Amino acid sequence: MPKQSLKNNRKRSTRSNNSGIPNPPQWSSTVRFNYVQRFFINTAGGVSQRAITNIDIFDLKCACITAATAARIFGGAKLNSIECWAANSSATASNTLVVEMFTNNPNLGSSSKIFSDTAVGTSNVAHVKAKPPKGSFSADWLPNVIGTEYTVFNLTGPQGTIIDINMTIELNDDETALFVLGAFAAGTPGTIYTRALDSTNAAPHITPLGVITN
């Protein structure tokens, strides 16, 4: 009878991909997410070439500190797209939407690009979806500063225009708090507010929907 060979049936020990590294792997606590906020133009006559700046974007979400002050919660912001819709109120009316991506930043050049659509009559709506040109200032991570304001895009639309702003956002980690600009009053400390898209304008007209505003 043939002699059976002896085999070592013990399982070999397995090691993780971090073999030889005694410490946990590198890790980042920065919170990054995609964020879409909806707005509407609330004033008769709409807005014409309304400038939306980096300050407007960073001041969009804020945490109330006192009744008259609030701090930004965005640490980084990058514009992905803008989508707008506008209808007509009568068969003889025509409404036009215009989104212009451009830069007045002297440190970074890019071409201007205009997106436009017009609704004629009442059977359809004007619709624009605009993405920042590749490599442009509007497409890059925006400067998070106080006192230095650059236009990211211009917006033209009639009253009632619906606007979706799609962004990639990073929350503040341990940076020094920056207070929002423009009027802020009668806030409740601890509350998160969403401000108008054109909040740095003397008369904001682009109001956020579905959120607490100030």
Buried (B, 14 or more C-beta within 10 A) or exposed (E): EEEEEEEEEEEEEEEEEEEEEEEEEEEEEEEEEEBEBBBBBBBEEBBEEBBBBBBBBBBBBBBBBEEEBBBBBBBBBBBBBBBBBBBBEEEEEEBBBBBBBBBEBEEEEBEEBEBEBBBBEEEEBBEBBBBBBEEBBBBBEBBBEEEEBBBBBBBBBBBBBBBBBBBBBBBBEEEEEBEBBBEBEEBEEEEEBBBBBBBBBEEBBBBBEEBEEB
